[in-house]
Amino acid sequence: MSFIELTRNSYQSGLTSKKWVKLCRLLSSKLQDEYHPPPTLQQAMAHSVLALLHDHPGDSALRDYLKTAIQEGELPLYVFLAVFFESIQTMAIQDADTLHMLCRVVLECHYASGKLPEESILSNNYAGAEPANLIQGALTLTRFANTAAISPFHHLHTSSSELLILVLSSVRDYTQIAPSQVIAIFNSATNVLSDLHLPTDVRQVLETLVLHLMQVSNDGRLSHDTHTLQSQRLGSNGDISVPAPETDIASCGLVLQSLVIRRANEFGSGDTSHAVAQLVALYRWTTWSPSIFYRQLLLAAATIVAQARNDQSLLYRAFVTGRLPRLVSAFERFMISDGGAGEAEWRNAMHHAITFLAQRDQILQKCDQNHHELLNSDSGSPSAPSPTFLCELLDQLLEAGLVEHSFVATKFPSHPNEVHSRLRSAAQDAGVELESYLESKLLPESDLDDNLKQIRKITRDPCSHFSFSELIRKRFMNQGSSLDIEHLSHYCRLLNAYPSALDVICLQARLTDILAVAIAIIEDYDCDTVGDPQSAVRQFGEIVLFVQVALARYPLKAEKFVLGDRRLTADIFERANVPYRIEDLREPEPHAFKLWYKALFDKNSEGIDDNILRSTRPKTFLRIAGTLFSNAIRMCAMGKLDKDVLHNGVSFFTGYTGTLLNWTLGGVIKVLLRELQQRRPEGHLHTCEVLQMLLLSPTCPPVILHLSAGSILRSLPKGLIPMSNTETFDTTPLRHAALQSLGMPPEGQYTVFSNRTSLTQGYFSISDPPALPNAAELNPDWLHTPINTLRTALDEVDAGKVPWVDIDRSCLIMPPTKFLFTLFIELAPLRQIEALRRISTFILTAPRSPRSPPLLPIFLHVTLPALLQWFDSAATDQSLAAELLVSTIYSAMTAALHLEWALQNVCSEERSPLGEPTSSMARRLGGDLRRQGSNSPVGSMILKRLTSSQSFITNFPTFVS
């Protein structure tokens, strides 16, 4: 009897898997001899099951036969895997469901064994389980899985990907693979990479495989790229101090984009001194002449605008034409005072730079095309002629004193006849300064819609942004100290209704200074002496909403807001988000709680009068509003408060008088959502009903719905949810309102957020989207975003574009050490050293927020030792690895040193922006490399290269101390 007969008879007789395995064991003992060794019999056993699966696809009984045989040791996993791959290559099995089932058998048996991959699926005693055969089989399966028809009944693409990763992780030494097999595997892997749309993790392991094959092959076709990289040494005389290429726009572009992305924070565009310090550090790091620096800076800036999508182009255009000239002017003044090039040299440099940019017709046309498309899409019809990008830039360079009028008249004779800023022209026609003209168009007595139209015009006119920002800043600084909030509340109301205007302010001024004034008003304001307390409370509410908009739109919640000698925080909003027990309230909150509870939730209440408004400071009511609702709902659930009375109290926040108190709803909504998660179910129906009344009310401020939308989607499941044995609540209206407020499509049609920023109507910047429910499920590649970002950035550098790396988001998704390790292990080997140097220098030296870990010390003291260990043990070109790391260390340390110097001399700050002084980092790095000594060949090479560099030792003498 053969195995195929035994298996067929057992299957048709309905024998269990255990009985079949016993019969196979008995048959093996009878057939085993010198002509039938165990591997041959095991192979026959596996073939017998696979043959039946061809006729009975996806049969669970046959699956159990295989699993039991493998688990009991009768059929080694490596034998079955080899037979499985052989059946795929011979097309013996083509059913996707069956292939998925067999992949799961292999994976589950491997994980259950507790063995390492090389112990479980490789064998030197069985030819079919050799690395080359397994890799080819896994690649064939991957190609079949990704070209087969997609079905909801199987996940072959997922299981095949997991199996491919398992197979490749089991191969540690590629030098044992025959050269002919190396070429065959290389061709298969590169074809799969180029032909198929693969998941991120699969693409990563395949790229690593290709790299290993290139390094072990003697074939010229595979070694060409490696030899090309190896030949790119960094200095002709052994030193590693080489200027940045004069065609580099990536380094300038990364710094400029960082100023925009961090516009509301320290080291952002609005923080003039720190922004100038970064430009100074960049100039010193590149070692370019003033002419080349200005040329590449303007070219990078224009390229950013040209690359931007429609929803981004206005933001970057506003920065480049409306803000960058003023920053460059401040940079130039410092460089002249520092004793470098003179004013005439800098002026000539800017003249050469703008002349060079004017010749880049393709980039300039793309800048204008993006702008026109955005304006047309907003208006729904062709927009009126607007200034060209070059015209706006020239106007602002002239105003900043960076170019001379005679130069513009000579080189750009048509400039006076072009379309210029309409707002500036209108101000000139009226004979007033632009700031005064804008103020006259934004009067409190004007209609809100008319004011918003003016705000919209301002945001689309970069030449007016500085004047508008100065208008807002001065109003806050001048009127905030007197607590005269009437005019401030008017501007807050406009910004609440059109929050994109906040981006304009952030690009030009420190938003934290404005928020410091607003928070001080919230802390200090009292209605005791005002003539009309109801109007005063409404005006106060606009300021509260303004602060909430800003804190939601930008990462400022942890900031310290400085106003003179005061250091303020936004903790009042966090306290408003928590319900308290009555006995835990702080004075004067207990007395205020009693007054307001009686006014809102007492059946004999006569409503809200001026006395209660005068007797309660607005910030006190802001803190207790959530607690008032929490207690009222609890009383209603206990039967101590009539439901009609509860709803009547809620109506003070939703009805005709809703605008009097609706500014407190941010904390109230968060308290109610917290109650749904923590309180016993008895009060859930009342809580949901109150939520619906508040959020769907016409008087609910849009910002409140935006602030609450993410929490609503997470807390309230879709559809009808049971509240008791007899009652349910339909969450559809609330979820629909939340999705609509976020600008998202209806349920089931989620879209992926971009990692760039936008200056479009909305309460959230795209760079910081609101939290969404089950983000990893909505986008399976979400966890691979950092790797995708790095790959895209390196591709853009290679293509001569301006890249971007969202460091903060990447380090939230992936630990910083893993993020850096990934850059150098999985992506860097396939790239040119110069491209990696630019990206890694920015990643390691970009100033980060106070709560974010500094990456340069982490790289030098944590990631670098791990990289050395990996390169020392890997089958890679160690000299190439050393050159890669030397380039990164030298470039990043030098950039960090220049940033330290710039902060000391531009900002008069004696601090280390990257976590610790560069001298300390250099001392520790030298000690670490010397301690490793001969134990690390790559480390020894790095130490030798850095020690032999005169420029490195001059900059960091502590490295050799």
Secondary structure, DSSP 8 states (H G I E B T S, - for coil): --HHHHHHHHHHHT--HHHHHHHHHHHHHHH-BTTB-HHHHHHHHHHHHHHHHHHSTT-HHHHHHHHHHHHTTSS-HHHHHHHHHHHHHTTS---HHHHHHHHHHHHHHHHHHT--HHHHS--TT-GGGSHHHHHHHHHHHHHHHHHS---TT--HHHHHHHHHHHHHHH---GGGS-HHHHHHHHHHHHHHHHHS---HHHHHHHHHHHHHHHHH---HHHHHHHHHHHT--S-SSS-------TT--HHHHHHHHHHHHTTTSTTSTT-HHHHHHHHHHHHHHHT--HHHHHHHHHHHHHHHHHHS-HHHHHHHHHHHHHTHHHHHHHHHHHHHHTTSS-HHHHHHHHHHHHHHHHT-HHHHHHHHHHHHHHHHHHHSS-------HHHHHHHHHHHTTSS-HHHHHHH-TTGGGS---HHHHHHHHHTS-HHHHHHHTS-TTS-HHHHHHHHHHHHT-GGGHHHHHHHHHHHHHHHHTTT-HHHHHHHHHHHHHSTTHHHHHHHHS-HHHHHHHHHHHHHH---TT-S-HHHHHHHHHHHHHHHHHHHHHSS-TT--EEETTEEE-SHHHHHHTS---GGG--TTHHHHHHHHHHHHH-TT-----HHHHHHS-HHHHHHHHHHHHHHHHHHHHTTSS-HHHHHHHHHTTTSTTHHHHGGGHHHHHHHHHHHHHHS-GGGHHHHHHHHHHHHTSTTS-HHHHHHHHHHHHHHS-SSEEE-SSS-EEE-HHHHHHHHHHTT--STT------SS---SSSSS-TTS----TTHHHH-TTGGGHHHHHHHHHHHHHHTT------HHHHHHHS-HHHHHHHIIIIIGGGS-HHHHHHHHHHHHHS---TTS--HHHHIIIIIHHHHHHHHHHSSS-HHHHHHHHHHHHHHHHHHHHHHHHHHHHHS---S-TTSS-HHHHHHHHHHHHHHHGGG-HHHHHHHHHHHT-HHHHHH-GGGG-
